[in-house]
Amino acid sequence: MTVPARDVTLVTRSEPVAVAYVGSGPPTYDAEPTALPAADPDDLGDLVADTVLDGARYGACTLRAASVRGDSARFRGEPRRDSLLTARFGSGEDALVLVAMATGARATPGAHRAAAEACEWIGRAVGRSHVRLAEDIRAARRGDLKSGLHRLTDRSLGKLRASAAEQGVEPEEYTAGLRCLLLPADPECRTRVFFGIGVGGLFRLRDGEWQDIEPRVAATTGAPVVGFGSLPHETPEGDRLTMDLGIATPPSPYEPAPAPPHDPFRFRASVARPGDTLLLCTAGLADPLRGEPQLAEHLTARWATGEPPGLAAFLADTQVRVKGYADDRTAAAVWEA
């Protein structure tokens, strides 16, 4: 007897968690991995796991993060193009948690490597500057944060373009969208900072309702935040104010800067409320969340209780499938105590 996918359950703690699909019918592909990516015996470090799962609890928030190979890639034996990095820099209440996720370009052989490199470069940049970043988040220096993180992002993706040149491939074939969250460990600081380049989603579940808070290109600062915006973007002489993150000064006219990325930089800094759930994700989850109301309803029912799910339950929640959406899914959710 075959059990319909909707009825398959697992048990975590004392509650059943549906491993299912929503929408008009079952997706085309199988729910579990089918084929493994091809392996090079001389480069086994290039292999990418089907699924990555992580979590932590710092300050007033609980973090859950997962990256899962899409149904299409599982069927075709292709590697996961999404990459996920979770890292803590510093210790105690001065620590800063970074969640970085990247998606490599579609239909390119090195997409998974480009995504991993993007996460690695932004991780290094944030890690080296975490003390100043944490101070600016606590002091609500929105202007400094936005300009400084913009520079870090551009420099990190610029290294991808340099890597593409070294490999002899076109920059658009070795690139990645990059989306990040900064979470201070200080329990008195509830400011959450999003920044990045590329498509995906930033959502907030508040009072049982989903809010799509992805910054628009024309207004990438997000909703007003107490204390933010108090510093001018320029001095009276017209000089732009940026954050000193230990980065070398821009190159001279004799050494042209790397071409800027095509996608606009997105930034949002907002203050979380107790009971909020913040969700950052790649397009693989953002698209079905926007396109299939039943998925939003399912996640509301699962997450609106205010109690963070365990790792297995979070993975099951993010894997709920929707017909017509078969890309990799990477998601990080933050529950506010």
ABEGO torsion letter per residue (X at the ends): XBBBAAABBBBBEABBBBBBBBEABBBABBABBABBBBBBAABAAABBBABBBBBBBBEABBBBBBBBBBAAAAAAGBBBABBBBBBBBEBEAABBBBBBBBBBBBGBAAAAAAAAAAAAAAAAAAAAAAAAAAAAAAAGBAAAAAAAAAAAAAAAAAAAAAAAAAAGBBAAABBBBBBBBBBBABAABABBBBBEBEBEBBBBBBGGBBBBABBBAABAAEBBBBGBGABBABBAAGBBBBBBAGBBBBBBAABBBBBBBABBBBBBBBBBBBGBBBBBBBAAAAAAAAABAAAAAAAAAAAAAGBBBBAAAAAAAAABBBBGBABBBBBBBBBBX
